[in-house]
Amino acid sequence: MKVFCFKIVSFSMALIVLFSTFSFTMNSHYCGDYLVDSAWFVEAETCGMSVAKDQHSHENSFMKDGCCNDVTWTIDGQDDLKITFEDLTHEQQLFVVSFIYSYINLFEGLKTKNNAFGDYSPPPLIKDVQVLHQTFLI
C-alpha cells in the first residue's frame, strides 16, 4: 500500500511540473452574443462579417464598429525552471559534482573478484550440537 501511494504522489507531482511549465492560447470569435468558433493554439475562424475600414472613405468613418468580437485567453507557463550550473553557489556545485561522481561509480563492476576464503575449509563437524542440546527448529 505504501509503494502504491508513493507512485501516485510521484506521478501527480510530475503532472504538476508538466502543467506548470505548459503555456497555451485559446482564441474565440463571437458574432454578437453567439460563439462562432473557438480554437486552441491557432486563430479562430471569422464569420465573414468583419468590416474593412478604409481610412480615406468618408462613409466608413461614420459607421459603427462591427458586431464581431475576438477574445483571446493566454496562459503562460513558468520559464524560470532552467537553472544553469553557473547560477549555483560553490557548495551546491560541489554537491552536484560529488553526487554525479558517486552515482556513476555506483554502477561500475568490480574488476577483480576477491576470493580470500577460497582455500579455507570449514572445521570438521565432531558433534551435532542440535541433537546434543535437543534444540530443533520446527
GIMO-V737400 format. One record per residue. SS is DSSP state (h for helix, s for strand, l for the rest). PSI is psi in whole degrees, 0 to 359 (* if undefined). D_LAST is the distance of its C-alpha to the last C-alpha in Angstrom with 1 decimal. Layout:
SS:PSI:D_LAST + SS:PSI:D_LAST
This chain:
l:322:31.6 + h:321:32.5 + h:321:33.2 + h:316:35.3 + h:322:37.4 + h:319:37.9 + h:321:39.2 + h:316:41.5 + h:317:42.9 + h:323:43.5 + h:318:45.2 + h:321:47.4 + h:323:48.4 + h:320:49.3 + h:322:51.5 + h:317:53.1 + h:320:54.1 + h:311:55.4 + h:339:57.5 + h:338:58.8 + h:355:60.3 + l:130:61.6 + l:144:65.3 + s:167:67.3 + s:136:70.7 + s:125:71.7 + s:136:75.3 + s:144:76.9 + s:122:80.5 + s:136:82.1 + s:101:85.4 + l:238:86.6 + l:4:83.6 + s:136:81.9 + s:121:79.2 + s:312:80.3 + s:146:77.6 + s:144:74.6 + s:146:73.0 + s:135:70.2 + l:348:71.0 + l:171:74.5 + l:143:77.8 + l:148:78.1 + l:144:80.8 + l:167:84.0 + l:353:85.9 + l:6:89.0 + l:15:91.1 + l:139:91.1 + l:125:94.6 + l:115:95.8 + l:129:98.1 + l:130:100.9 + l:335:102.1 + l:349:105.7 + l:134:106.0 + h:326:107.6 + h:333:106.3 + h:338:102.6 + h:335:102.9 + l:354:103.6 + l:144:100.8 + l:166:97.8 + l:153:94.4 + l:165:92.6 + l:352:90.2 + s:151:87.3 + s:134:84.7 + s:131:81.9 + s:132:78.8 + s:126:76.4 + s:125:73.0 + s:128:71.4 + s:116:68.0 + l:135:67.5 + l:178:64.1 + l:141:63.2 + l:359:64.7 + l:19:63.4 + l:353:59.9 + l:100:61.3 + l:125:60.6 + l:163:62.0 + h:332:60.6 + h:339:63.8 + h:345:63.4 + l:154:60.3 + l:172:60.7 + h:320:60.0 + h:321:56.6 + h:322:55.6 + h:319:56.8 + h:319:54.9 + h:316:51.7 + h:315:52.2 + h:316:53.0 + h:325:50.0 + h:315:47.6 + h:319:48.9 + h:315:48.8 + h:327:45.2 + h:321:44.2 + h:319:45.9 + h:347:44.4 + h:328:40.9 + l:7:41.0 + l:135:42.5 + l:162:40.4 + l:133:40.0 + l:323:42.8 + l:140:41.2 + l:123:37.7 + l:111:36.5 + l:60:34.9 + l:333:35.1 + l:22:32.1 + l:324:33.0 + l:359:34.2 + l:129:31.5 + l:143:29.1 + l:157:25.9 + l:151:26.2 + l:147:25.5 + l:107:22.2 + l:313:23.6 + l:145:20.7 + l:105:17.0 + h:324:16.1 + h:319:12.4 + h:324:13.7 + h:318:16.6 + h:359:15.1 + l:52:12.1 + l:109:9.6 + l:141:6.3 + l:128:3.8 + l:*:0.0
